Amino acid sequence: MIRVMRLKTRLRLALALVGLTVGGALHAQGAPAAGPWAASFAAFDAADQARPPPAGGVVFVGSSSIRLWEGLEEAFQGPPVVLRRGFGGSTLADCVAHLKRLVIAYRPRQVVVYAGENDLAQGRRPEEVAERFRALVEGLRADLPEVRIAYISIKPSPARVHLLPEVKEANRQLKALAASYRDVEFIDVFHDMLDEQGLPRATLFAGDALHLNASGYALWRQRLAGYVR
């Protein structure tokens, strides 16, 4: 009981750092989605009603890199259930705000996260991104104390090459933060996506130089295979 109270207190502090209140976050999680993600959230609800997923699976959550990963549900051998809950353009703060609806409601055994790149693109500092991830971890652990969490490092997108210093620093802080928790893993895809000059490998990206192509997702699948279980 004391441990749960401490987690909730830490969650309130973390939410404050990302610009949310506990009441506001819980309201957002329970309310119908409005704005840019209304269609995505409605599709999630319809899929759940048509085929309710059992508890104990693996939920992938985050921005469009998750949303656009075709075949993700069949990409990994071990997990009995993989749910794709990506909503395009989202930030880590958005994931925190909708945590109950997107993740906790499914009672998963593992959560895989890709978010944070859009935070940097919106001008957030690396330390703010790390604090938003802390809020996500604390929010998950408050309701699912035994859940395993894996964070996919921020990728080096050619369209955002000017952000490479911030991406590197954010990844450094996120890796250190993950190491401070039990059963929270940091998956480094960043370095595998650089060429010999230390620049993003354009062959891994679609024509917009921002989203992954089939080769990019094949690299991610290979890199994540040992973590998704």
Secondary structure, 3 states (H helix, E strand, C coil): CHHHHHHHHHHHHHHHHCCCCHHHHHHHHHCCCCHHHHHHHHHHHHHHHHCCCCCCCEEEEECHHHHCCCCHHHCCCCCCCEEEEECCCCCHHHHHHCHHHHCHHHCCCEEEEECCHHHHHCCCCHHHHHHHHHHHHHHHHHHCCCCEEEEECCCCCHHHHHHHHHHHHHHHHHHHHHHCCCCEEEECCCHHHECCCCCECHHHECCCCCCECHHHHHHHHHHHCCCCC
